[in-house]
């Protein structure tokens, strides 16, 4: 069984978006070209990635419990390549898993 974090702690959530318009030789992060066949550019691919993010966030919430989230950071590749509606749905799931500290 996973242990929970005490309720006095705060949580920052990192979302790794591994797609880039150009792959840089200096970057050591896990990344793929935005033209990669699994990139969430189509509706079906976006839905697939949303399911993956939702599962990962739900598992993390099971471990942390209802700790207030103070920040959400999108990083990795180039998160600005994602559709705003895609990012909004990820953020909605974060808000469903944890209380958001304002």
Secondary structure, 3 states (H helix, E strand, C coil): CCCCCCCCCEEEEEEEECEECCCCCCCCCCCEECCCCCCCCCHHHHHHHHHHHHHHHHHHHHHHCCCEEEEEEEEECCHHHCCHHHHHHHHHHHHHHCCECC
